[in-house]
Amino acid sequence: MAQWRPDQSFYPSAKMAMEAPAEKIAYISLLNGNASAADALGVVDVDPASNSYGRLVGQVDMPNAGDELHHFGWNACSSCLCPYSPHPHMERRYLVVPGLRSSRIHVLDIKPDARNPRMVKVIEPETMMKATGYSRPHTSHCGPDGIYMNALGSVDGGGPGGIFMLDPETFELKGAWEKERGPQYLAYDFWWHLGHDTMLTSEWGTPDMVENGVNPELLLAGKYGHAIHIWDLPKRRHRQVLDLGAEQQMVLELRPSHDPNKTYGFVGVVVSLKDLSASVWLWHREGVNGSGSWKVRKVIEIPAEPADPEQLPPLLKGFGAVPPLVTDIDLSLDDRFLYVSCWGTGELRQYDVSDPFNPVQTAAVKLGGIARRQAHPSRPEIALNGGPQMVEISRDGRRVYLTNSLYRSWDEQFYPAGLKGWLAKLDVPNGGGMELDSKLFLEFDSMRPHQVRLEGGDASSDSYCFS
């Protein structure tokens, strides 16, 4: 007699997910270097036993130009097993891919052939804006009760930005998520502590603040995002602002602890107006069993590096230094290692955060960078541009994938000579450290890779409800 079983890529705990089979495929959002041409979703073979290891083996071109594909996600994931909103009949089958510039949302089916995703639905900008009141969708996360997606701003390109939801089976828009917004106006990332009924959101800027590159006047005036917002998740109400201070500009990627019993996480800050340093901050909840108020504190600071002004883009020449520009961070499923991308200086750092209040740097790898332009060991003759940007970790924590494109206008502002896209992989030994895989360094001719998602899930795509 046939037995019904949940999707075998769903795991009730991060510990169990770490024992999952290794990924064999990576999906990558690809920005077309030609703004008048279509972006694409790429498929890369990451199976070391394969004859096509490290090669692009599939590509789905978007039906329109100018999307600027960004942080895509799954329709369903391990959060479907959470007991307070269970729907384990779901399967991890569809990729939900937002166009940050176009406000268009694409849905791709990876079955029956994972190497050949098939476009099954396109939500046009007018439909999305009318249903939600938002524009410029940025990040997609699968939650226990549907697909959550955030947006940078309102229909007119101003604010506020916020969150909206989609049905995980029909992909129909369910409207704006917030019931009581409070003081929140700027938006960027969002994540949650499901077992504690808490959502957190971070801040970048409205579309008219970011789409043409960094605005020096806004930056020096401290107008970009500098806070984290705490929300009551089931009630959809704003509860608290954690302000890092106006000198801390662009509070971006949120990475909560994977252990659902814990109430802490990390957020990256792109730049400090004081000295061009970048930083990582820890949010945490005080009180017995994490029942008190939320606090935030800086736990990592990365200084700017002096540089010859002739090596710098116009925006930085007057400073004579390269800011690290921490544009992404990622946390391994065992909550032990935090990876920090320094897109400006061209460095990926690894920290042991077993004690989250006292991170210890355990390794660093240099690639690219505004001034350094460090080559990959497989191509020592090529000075790389761009730097470690989006970072993704395999479920077992043994492999790390890096891409080098941030956002078209920002790519061109910080790397004005042109940004040639690349994907790199690093291997992580037991106990920490990092080593570049000489066999997986993929260069792209006209495309710029951004978000990476791994077959069956990765360190930043699932939430777990059991420890």
C-alpha positions as CSV (number, residue, x, y, z in Angstrom):
1,M,0.0,0.0,0.0
2,A,1.4,3.4,-1.0
3,Q,2.3,5.7,1.9
4,W,2.0,9.5,1.8
5,R,5.1,11.3,3.0
6,P,6.1,14.9,3.2
7,D,8.6,16.3,0.7
8,Q,11.9,14.6,1.5
9,S,13.8,17.9,1.4
10,F,11.7,19.2,4.4
11,Y,13.4,18.7,7.8
12,P,11.9,19.5,11.2
13,S,15.2,20.7,12.6
14,A,18.4,22.3,11.2
15,K,20.4,19.4,12.8
16,M,18.5,16.9,10.7
17,A,18.9,19.1,7.6
18,M,22.6,19.0,8.0
19,E,22.5,15.3,7.3
20,A,20.7,15.8,4.0
21,P,22.3,14.6,0.7
22,A,24.7,17.1,-0.8
23,E,23.3,19.4,-3.5
24,K,24.0,18.6,-7.1
25,I,22.5,21.7,-8.7
26,A,22.7,25.4,-8.0
27,Y,20.2,27.9,-9.3
28,I,21.5,31.5,-9.9
29,S,19.8,34.7,-10.8
30,L,21.6,36.3,-13.7
31,L,21.5,40.0,-14.5
32,N,22.1,40.8,-18.2
33,G,24.9,43.3,-18.6
34,N,22.9,44.7,-21.5
35,A,20.1,46.6,-19.8
36,S,17.9,46.2,-22.9
37,A,18.2,42.4,-22.9
38,A,16.5,39.8,-20.7
39,D,17.9,38.5,-17.4
40,A,17.9,34.7,-16.8
41,L,17.8,32.0,-14.2
42,G,21.0,29.8,-14.6
43,V,21.4,26.2,-13.6
44,V,25.0,25.1,-12.6
45,D,26.2,21.6,-12.1
46,V,27.8,21.4,-8.6
47,D,28.2,17.6,-8.4
48,P,31.9,16.9,-8.2
49,A,31.3,13.4,-9.8
50,S,29.7,14.9,-12.9
51,N,31.5,15.5,-16.2
52,S,29.9,18.9,-16.3
53,Y,31.0,19.9,-12.8
54,G,31.2,23.7,-12.5
55,R,29.5,24.4,-15.8
56,L,26.3,26.2,-16.7
57,V,24.0,23.3,-17.8
58,G,20.7,25.2,-18.1
59,Q,19.3,28.6,-18.5
60,V,15.8,30.1,-18.6
61,D,15.6,33.6,-20.2
62,M,13.0,35.9,-18.8
63,P,10.2,36.9,-21.2
64,N,11.0,40.7,-20.7
65,A,14.0,42.9,-20.5
66,G,15.0,45.0,-17.5
67,D,13.8,42.9,-14.6
68,E,17.0,43.0,-12.4
69,L,16.3,39.6,-10.9
70,H,17.1,39.5,-7.2
71,H,16.6,37.4,-4.1
72,F,14.4,34.5,-5.2
73,G,13.2,31.6,-3.0
74,W,11.1,28.5,-2.9
75,N,7.3,28.2,-2.8
76,A,7.6,25.8,0.2
77,C,10.3,24.6,2.6
78,S,10.8,23.1,6.0
79,S,8.6,25.7,7.7
80,C,5.7,23.7,6.3
81,L,6.2,21.2,9.1
82,C,5.6,23.8,11.9
83,P,2.8,22.5,14.1
84,Y,1.0,25.9,14.4
85,S,0.4,26.2,10.7
86,P,1.1,22.8,9.2
87,H,0.7,22.0,5.5
88,P,3.2,19.1,5.0
89,H,1.4,18.1,1.7
90,M,3.3,20.9,0.0
91,E,6.4,20.2,-2.1
92,R,9.6,22.3,-2.8
93,R,8.8,22.5,-6.5
94,Y,8.6,26.2,-7.6
95,L,11.1,29.0,-7.6
96,V,9.6,32.5,-7.0
97,V,11.8,35.0,-8.7
98,P,11.2,38.8,-8.2
99,G,12.4,41.5,-10.7
100,L,13.6,44.3,-8.4
101,R,13.6,46.9,-11.1
102,S,10.5,45.9,-13.1
103,S,8.3,44.8,-10.2
104,R,7.5,41.7,-12.1
105,I,7.4,38.2,-10.4
106,H,8.2,35.0,-12.1
107,V,7.3,31.4,-11.0
108,L,9.4,28.6,-12.4
109,D,8.7,24.8,-12.0
110,I,11.8,22.6,-11.5
111,K,9.8,19.4,-12.1
112,P,10.1,17.0,-13.8
113,D,13.6,18.1,-14.9
114,A,15.6,20.1,-12.3
115,R,18.1,21.1,-14.9
116,N,15.4,22.6,-17.1
117,P,13.1,24.8,-15.1
118,R,9.9,25.8,-16.9
119,M,8.2,29.2,-16.6
120,V,4.6,28.6,-15.4
121,K,3.4,32.1,-14.3
122,V,4.4,35.7,-14.7
123,I,2.8,38.3,-12.4
124,E,2.9,41.6,-14.2
125,P,3.9,44.8,-12.4
126,E,0.4,46.4,-12.7
127,T,-1.1,43.3,-11.0
128,M,1.4,43.3,-8.2
129,M,1.1,47.0,-7.5
130,K,-2.7,47.1,-7.5
131,A,-3.0,44.1,-5.2
132,T,-0.3,45.2,-2.7
133,G,0.3,48.9,-3.0
134,Y,4.0,48.1,-3.2
135,S,6.6,48.1,-6.0
136,R,10.2,46.7,-6.4
137,P,9.9,43.2,-4.9
138,H,13.2,42.2,-3.4
139,T,13.3,39.0,-1.3
140,S,11.1,35.9,-1.2
141,H,10.9,33.5,1.7
142,C,8.6,30.5,2.2
143,G,6.8,30.7,5.5
144,P,4.5,28.4,7.4
145,D,1.4,30.0,6.1
146,G,2.4,31.1,2.6
147,I,5.1,32.9,0.5
148,Y,6.3,36.2,2.0
149,M,7.9,38.8,-0.2
150,N,9.2,42.3,0.7
151,A,9.2,45.4,-1.5
152,L,11.4,48.5,-1.3
153,G,8.7,51.0,-1.9
154,S,5.4,52.3,-2.9
155,V,4.0,52.4,-6.4
156,D,5.4,55.9,-7.1
157,G,9.0,54.9,-6.1
158,G,8.9,56.5,-2.7
159,G,7.9,54.8,0.6
160,P,6.9,53.1,2.6
161,G,8.3,49.7,1.6
162,G,6.9,46.6,3.2
163,I,5.8,43.0,2.9
164,F,3.1,41.2,1.0
165,M,2.1,37.6,0.6
166,L,1.3,35.1,-2.1
167,D,-0.6,31.8,-2.0
168,P,2.0,29.0,-2.1
169,E,-0.1,26.8,-4.5
170,T,-1.9,29.3,-6.8
171,F,0.6,32.2,-6.5
172,E,-2.3,34.6,-6.2
173,L,-1.4,37.8,-4.4
174,K,-2.9,38.1,-0.9
175,G,-2.1,41.8,-0.4
176,A,0.0,43.8,2.0
177,W,1.0,42.0,5.2
178,E,1.2,44.9,7.7
179,K,-1.8,45.8,9.8
180,E,-0.1,48.4,12.0
181,R,3.1,49.7,10.5
182,G,4.1,52.1,13.2
183,P,7.2,54.3,12.3
184,Q,8.6,51.8,9.8
185,Y,9.2,53.5,6.4
186,L,12.3,52.1,4.8
187,A,12.6,48.4,3.9
188,Y,15.1,45.8,2.9
189,D,15.4,42.3,4.3
190,F,13.1,40.3,6.6
191,W,13.3,37.1,8.7
192,W,11.7,35.7,11.8
193,H,11.8,33.7,15.0
194,L,8.8,31.5,14.3
195,G,8.6,30.0,17.8
196,H,8.6,33.4,19.4
197,D,6.0,35.0,17.1
198,T,8.5,37.6,16.0
199,M,9.4,39.1,12.6
200,L,12.4,41.4,12.0
201,T,12.9,43.8,9.1
202,S,15.9,45.9,8.1
203,E,16.4,49.1,6.1
204,W,18.1,50.1,2.8
205,G,16.2,52.9,1.0
206,T,13.2,53.6,-1.2
207,P,13.5,53.0,-4.9
208,D,14.2,56.6,-5.7
209,M,17.0,56.5,-3.2
210,V,18.8,53.5,-4.6
211,E,18.0,52.9,-8.2
212,N,20.5,55.4,-9.6
213,G,23.3,54.4,-7.3
214,V,24.5,55.7,-4.0
215,N,23.4,59.3,-3.5
216,P,26.3,61.0,-1.7
217,E,24.1,63.7,-0.3
218,L,21.7,61.2,1.2
219,L,24.5,59.1,2.5
220,L,26.4,61.9,4.2
221,A,23.2,63.1,5.8
222,G,22.5,59.7,7.2
223,K,19.3,59.2,5.3
224,Y,19.7,55.6,4.3
225,G,18.5,52.9,6.6
226,H,20.0,52.5,10.1
227,A,17.5,50.5,12.1
228,I,15.9,47.1,12.7
229,H,12.2,46.8,13.3
230,I,10.6,44.2,15.6
231,W,7.1,42.9,14.7
232,D,4.4,40.8,16.2
233,L,4.3,38.1,13.5
234,P,0.8,36.6,14.0
235,K,-0.8,40.1,14.7
236,R,1.2,41.8,11.9
237,R,1.9,44.8,14.2
238,H,5.0,46.8,14.7
239,R,6.4,46.5,18.2
240,Q,9.9,48.1,18.5
241,V,12.7,50.0,16.7
242,L,16.3,49.1,17.3
243,D,18.2,52.1,16.0
244,L,21.9,51.5,15.3
245,G,22.5,55.3,14.9
246,A,22.4,57.4,11.8
247,E,26.1,57.0,11.1
248,Q,25.5,53.3,10.5
249,Q,24.2,53.4,6.9
250,M,22.4,50.6,5.1
251,V,21.3,47.9,7.5
252,L,20.9,44.9,5.2
253,E,20.9,41.2,5.5
254,L,19.3,39.6,8.6
255,R,20.4,36.1,9.7
256,P,18.6,34.7,12.7
257,S,19.7,31.7,14.7
258,H,18.5,28.4,13.1
259,D,17.8,26.9,16.6
260,P,14.2,27.9,17.1
261,N,14.7,28.1,20.9
262,K,17.2,30.9,20.5
263,T,16.4,34.6,20.1
264,Y,19.4,36.2,18.5
265,G,20.7,36.8,15.0
266,F,23.1,38.9,13.0
267,V,22.7,41.9,10.6
268,G,25.3,43.5,8.4
269,V,25.9,47.2,8.0
270,V,27.4,48.4,4.8
271,V,29.3,51.5,5.9
272,S,29.9,53.8,8.9
273,L,30.1,57.5,8.2
274,K,32.6,57.9,10.9
275,D,35.5,56.0,9.2
276,L,34.1,54.0,6.3
277,S,34.3,50.8,8.3
278,A,31.6,48.1,8.0
279,S,30.2,46.1,10.8
280,V,28.0,43.2,12.0
281,W,25.5,43.6,14.8
282,L,23.9,41.1,17.1
283,W,20.2,41.4,18.0
284,H,19.1,39.4,21.1
285,R,16.2,39.2,23.5
286,E,16.9,39.6,27.2
287,G,15.0,38.1,30.1
288,V,14.2,34.6,31.3
289,N,13.8,32.3,28.3
290,G,14.1,35.2,25.9
291,S,10.9,36.9,27.2
292,G,12.2,40.4,27.8
293,S,13.0,43.4,25.5
294,W,15.0,43.2,22.3
295,K,18.5,44.7,22.2
296,V,21.2,45.2,19.6
297,R,25.0,45.6,19.8
298,K,27.9,45.8,17.5
299,V,30.0,42.6,17.6
300,I,32.2,42.8,14.5
301,E,33.9,45.8,13.0
302,I,35.9,45.7,9.7
303,P,38.1,48.7,8.9
304,A,38.5,50.5,5.6
305,E,41.8,49.9,3.7
306,P,44.0,52.7,2.5
307,A,44.4,52.9,-1.3
308,D,45.9,55.0,-4.1
309,P,43.1,57.4,-5.2
310,E,44.0,56.5,-8.8
311,Q,42.7,53.0,-8.2
312,L,39.4,54.3,-6.8
313,P,36.1,55.1,-8.5
314,P,35.1,58.8,-8.4
315,L,32.8,58.3,-5.4
316,L,35.8,57.2,-3.2
317,K,38.8,59.2,-4.6
318,G,38.5,61.9,-2.0
319,F,38.7,59.4,0.8
320,G,41.9,57.6,-0.3
321,A,40.5,54.3,1.1
322,V,38.4,51.4,0.2
323,P,35.4,50.6,2.5
324,P,34.8,46.9,3.1
325,L,31.1,47.4,2.0
326,V,29.6,44.4,3.8
327,T,26.7,43.6,1.4
328,D,25.9,40.0,2.6
329,I,26.3,37.7,5.5
330,D,25.2,34.1,6.0
331,L,25.0,31.7,9.0
332,S,25.7,28.0,8.9
333,L,22.9,25.7,10.0
334,D,24.6,24.7,13.2
335,D,24.8,28.4,14.1
336,R,28.6,28.1,14.4
337,F,30.1,30.0,11.5
338,L,29.1,33.4,10.1
339,Y,30.4,34.4,6.7
340,V,30.8,38.0,5.9
341,S,31.2,39.4,2.3
342,C,33.3,42.5,1.9
343,W,32.4,43.5,-1.6
344,G,34.6,46.6,-1.7
345,T,37.9,45.3,-0.4
346,G,37.4,41.9,-2.0
347,E,37.3,39.5,0.9
348,L,35.2,36.8,2.5
349,R,35.6,36.4,6.2
350,Q,34.6,33.4,8.4
351,Y,33.9,33.9,12.1
352,D,33.2,31.4,14.8
353,V,30.1,32.7,16.5
354,S,29.5,29.8,18.9
355,D,29.5,32.6,21.4
356,P,27.4,35.1,19.4
357,F,28.4,38.0,21.7
358,N,32.1,37.4,21.0
359,P,32.8,36.3,17.4
360,V,36.3,35.1,16.6
361,Q,37.6,35.4,13.0
362,T,38.8,31.9,11.9
363,A,39.6,32.4,8.2
364,A,39.6,34.9,5.2
365,V,39.8,34.5,1.5
366,K,40.6,37.4,-0.9
367,L,39.0,37.7,-4.3
368,G,38.6,40.7,-6.5
369,G,38.1,44.0,-4.8
370,I,38.0,47.6,-5.9
371,A,41.8,48.2,-5.5
372,R,43.2,44.7,-4.9
373,R,41.6,42.8,-7.8
374,Q,42.9,39.5,-6.4
375,A,42.9,36.7,-8.9
376,H,41.4,33.3,-8.4
377,P,44.0,30.5,-8.2
378,S,42.6,28.7,-11.2
379,R,43.0,31.9,-13.3
380,P,46.1,33.6,-11.8
381,E,46.6,35.7,-14.9
382,I,43.2,37.5,-14.6
383,A,42.7,40.4,-12.2
384,L,39.2,40.0,-10.9
385,N,36.8,42.9,-10.6
386,G,33.8,42.8,-8.3
387,G,34.2,41.1,-5.0
388,P,32.5,38.5,-2.8
389,Q,28.9,39.6,-2.6
390,M,26.1,37.1,-2.3
391,V,27.1,34.1,-0.2
392,E,25.3,30.8,0.2
393,I,26.1,27.8,2.4
394,S,25.3,24.2,1.9
395,R,23.1,22.5,4.5
396,D,26.0,20.5,5.9
397,G,28.1,23.6,6.1
398,R,30.9,22.2,4.0
399,R,30.5,24.2,0.8
400,V,30.2,28.0,0.3
401,Y,29.2,29.6,-2.9
402,L,30.0,33.2,-3.9
403,T,28.9,35.6,-6.6
404,N,30.1,39.1,-7.3
405,S,27.2,41.3,-8.6
406,L,25.3,43.6,-6.3
407,Y,22.9,45.8,-8.3
408,R,23.4,47.2,-11.7
409,S,23.7,50.9,-10.9
410,W,25.9,50.1,-7.8
411,D,28.1,47.7,-9.8
412,E,28.8,50.5,-12.3
413,Q,29.4,53.1,-9.6
414,F,31.9,51.1,-7.6
415,Y,33.4,49.1,-10.5
416,P,33.2,51.7,-13.4
417,A,35.6,49.7,-15.6
418,G,32.9,47.1,-15.9
419,L,31.9,44.1,-13.8
420,K,32.5,40.7,-15.3
421,G,30.5,38.1,-13.5
422,W,31.8,35.1,-11.7
423,L,30.8,32.3,-9.4
424,A,33.3,30.7,-6.9
425,K,33.1,27.8,-4.5
426,L,34.9,27.3,-1.3
427,D,35.3,24.1,0.7
428,V,35.1,24.2,4.5
429,P,37.0,21.5,6.5
430,N,35.7,20.1,9.8
431,G,36.4,22.7,12.5
432,G,36.5,25.7,10.2
433,G,38.7,27.4,7.7
434,M,38.1,27.9,3.9
435,E,39.8,26.8,0.8
436,L,38.9,27.8,-2.8
437,D,37.9,25.0,-5.1
438,S,40.1,25.3,-8.1
439,K,37.7,23.2,-10.2
440,L,34.7,25.4,-9.7
441,F,35.2,29.0,-10.9
442,L,32.6,29.9,-13.4
443,E,33.0,33.1,-15.4
444,F,30.1,34.7,-17.3
445,D,30.5,36.5,-20.6
446,S,27.6,39.0,-20.5
447,M,25.7,38.0,-17.3
448,R,26.2,39.0,-13.7
449,P,25.3,36.4,-11.1
450,H,23.6,37.4,-7.9
451,Q,21.5,35.1,-5.6
452,V,22.3,31.4,-5.4
453,R,19.8,28.8,-4.3
454,L,20.9,25.1,-3.8
455,E,18.9,22.1,-4.8
456,G,16.9,20.8,-1.8
457,G,17.6,23.9,0.3
458,D,20.5,25.8,1.8
459,A,21.4,27.8,4.9
460,S,19.2,30.9,4.1
461,S,16.1,29.4,2.6
462,D,14.4,27.3,5.3
463,S,13.0,27.9,8.8
464,Y,12.9,25.1,11.4
465,C,10.4,24.7,14.2
466,F,12.2,22.0,16.3
467,S,15.7,22.0,17.8
